[in-house]
Amino acid sequence: MDTLFPGAAAPADAVSQVARPPAAVGWREFLRGLADELDAVVGPSGRDSLLHATGCRMARLLPVPAVASMQALEIELNETLAAIGWGGVRLSLLEAEHCLILSHTGLPRIGAAGDPPGEWLAAVLEGLTTATASVIIPDHLDRM
C-alpha cells in the first residue's frame, strides 16, 4: 500500500485529510473569518483595494493566452474561471463607446459577507478580469 510516510502506514486522519475536498477542511470558515476581520480592521475601501490587488496577482498566476476574437476571449476567460470554480462570464462589446462589458455569474459567496450581501469577492474578480483584460485587450480591441 502506498503511504504518505515512507516505511510506515499513514495515520488514518492524515489519509482522510488528503482525500477531502478543499471545502471540507475549513476553507469557507477561514475565508469568512478573514472577511469579517478585514472588514473590521481596514473597512470597505481598504478591503476592496486589497482584494482588487489580490485579483491582479491571480491574473498573473492564471494567464490567459492572447486571442484574435472576442468569442475566443470569452472562451479563455470561462476556462480560467471554471478551473478555479468562479462561475462564468459573458462579454459584450459596445463599439461606439469602445467599452467591453463583462457580465459574470456564479461568483463564490462567503456567506452574506460584502456589500451587497454575498458579494465580498467581487473586488477580487474585478482585479482578475481587469488585469487579464489589460494584457489582452489593447492589442486586439480594434479587431474584435
C-alpha positions as CSV (number, residue, x, y, z in Angstrom):
1,M,0.0,0.0,0.0
2,D,1.3,3.5,-0.9
3,T,1.6,5.8,2.0
4,L,2.4,9.4,2.7
5,F,5.2,8.4,5.0
6,P,7.9,6.1,3.6
7,G,8.3,3.0,5.7
8,A,5.2,3.5,7.8
9,A,1.5,3.3,7.4
10,A,-0.1,6.7,7.2
11,P,-2.2,7.7,10.1
12,A,-5.9,7.4,9.3
13,D,-6.6,11.0,9.9
14,A,-3.7,12.1,7.5
15,V,-5.2,10.0,4.7
16,S,-8.7,11.4,5.3
17,Q,-7.3,15.0,5.1
18,V,-5.7,14.3,1.8
19,A,-8.9,12.7,0.4
20,R,-11.2,15.5,1.5
21,P,-12.3,18.2,-1.0
22,P,-10.9,21.7,-0.1
23,A,-14.3,23.0,1.3
24,A,-14.4,20.1,3.8
25,V,-11.1,21.2,5.5
26,G,-12.4,24.6,6.7
27,W,-11.7,27.0,3.8
28,R,-15.1,28.5,4.0
29,E,-14.8,29.1,7.7
30,F,-11.3,30.5,7.2
31,L,-12.4,32.9,4.5
32,R,-15.4,34.0,6.5
33,G,-13.2,34.8,9.4
34,L,-10.8,36.6,7.1
35,A,-13.6,38.5,5.5
36,D,-15.0,39.6,8.9
37,E,-11.6,40.6,10.2
38,L,-10.6,42.6,7.1
39,D,-13.9,44.4,7.1
40,A,-13.4,45.3,10.8
41,V,-9.7,46.3,10.5
42,V,-9.4,48.1,7.2
43,G,-13.0,48.9,6.3
44,P,-14.7,48.5,2.9
45,S,-12.4,50.7,0.8
46,G,-9.2,49.1,2.3
47,R,-10.7,45.7,1.8
48,D,-11.7,46.3,-1.8
49,S,-8.2,47.7,-2.6
50,L,-6.5,44.6,-1.1
51,L,-8.9,42.2,-2.8
52,H,-8.5,44.0,-6.2
53,A,-4.7,43.7,-5.9
54,T,-5.2,40.0,-5.0
55,G,-7.2,39.5,-8.2
56,C,-4.5,41.2,-10.2
57,R,-2.0,38.7,-8.7
58,M,-4.3,35.8,-9.5
59,A,-4.4,37.0,-13.1
60,R,-0.6,36.7,-13.3
61,L,-0.9,33.2,-11.9
62,L,-3.7,32.2,-14.3
63,P,-2.5,33.7,-17.6
64,V,-4.9,33.7,-20.5
65,P,-3.4,33.4,-23.9
66,A,-3.7,36.2,-26.4
67,V,-6.7,35.7,-28.7
68,A,-7.9,37.1,-32.0
69,S,-11.6,37.5,-31.3
70,M,-14.0,38.4,-28.5
71,Q,-15.6,34.9,-28.8
72,A,-12.2,33.3,-28.2
73,L,-11.5,35.7,-25.3
74,E,-14.8,34.7,-23.7
75,I,-14.0,31.0,-24.0
76,E,-10.5,31.5,-22.5
77,L,-11.9,33.6,-19.6
78,N,-14.5,31.0,-18.9
79,E,-11.9,28.2,-19.0
80,T,-9.9,30.1,-16.4
81,L,-13.0,30.8,-14.2
82,A,-14.2,27.2,-14.4
83,A,-10.7,25.9,-13.4
84,I,-11.0,27.9,-10.1
85,G,-14.7,27.4,-9.6
86,W,-15.6,31.0,-10.0
87,G,-18.6,30.8,-12.4
88,G,-18.6,32.2,-15.9
89,V,-18.6,35.4,-17.9
90,R,-20.3,36.8,-21.0
91,L,-18.7,39.5,-23.0
92,S,-20.4,42.3,-24.9
93,L,-18.7,45.0,-26.9
94,L,-20.2,48.5,-27.2
95,E,-18.2,49.5,-30.2
96,A,-19.3,53.2,-30.3
97,E,-18.2,53.7,-26.7
98,H,-15.1,51.4,-27.0
99,C,-16.4,49.6,-24.0
100,L,-16.2,45.9,-23.1
101,I,-18.9,44.7,-20.7
102,L,-18.3,41.6,-18.6
103,S,-21.4,40.0,-17.1
104,H,-20.4,37.5,-14.5
105,T,-22.5,34.8,-12.8
106,G,-21.6,32.2,-10.2
107,L,-19.1,34.1,-8.0
108,P,-18.4,32.1,-4.9
109,R,-20.0,33.5,-1.8
110,I,-18.6,33.8,1.7
111,G,-22.0,33.7,3.4
112,A,-23.6,37.2,3.3
113,A,-20.2,39.0,3.6
114,G,-19.9,42.0,1.3
115,D,-21.9,44.9,0.1
116,P,-24.3,44.0,-1.4
117,P,-24.5,40.9,0.8
118,G,-22.8,37.8,-0.7
119,E,-20.5,39.9,-3.0
120,W,-17.4,40.0,-0.8
121,L,-15.2,38.5,-3.5
122,A,-16.4,40.9,-6.2
123,A,-13.3,43.1,-5.9
124,V,-11.1,40.0,-6.4
125,L,-13.0,39.2,-9.6
126,E,-12.7,42.8,-10.8
127,G,-8.9,42.7,-10.2
128,L,-8.6,39.4,-12.0
129,T,-10.6,40.5,-15.1
130,T,-9.1,44.0,-15.2
131,A,-5.5,42.6,-15.1
132,T,-6.3,40.0,-17.7
133,A,-8.0,42.4,-20.0
134,S,-5.2,44.9,-19.7
135,V,-2.8,42.3,-21.0
136,I,-5.0,41.0,-23.9
137,I,-7.4,43.8,-24.9
138,P,-5.2,46.7,-26.0
139,D,-3.6,44.8,-28.9
140,H,-6.8,43.2,-30.1
141,L,-9.7,45.5,-29.3
142,D,-9.8,47.1,-32.7
143,R,-10.1,43.7,-34.4
144,M,-12.9,42.4,-32.2
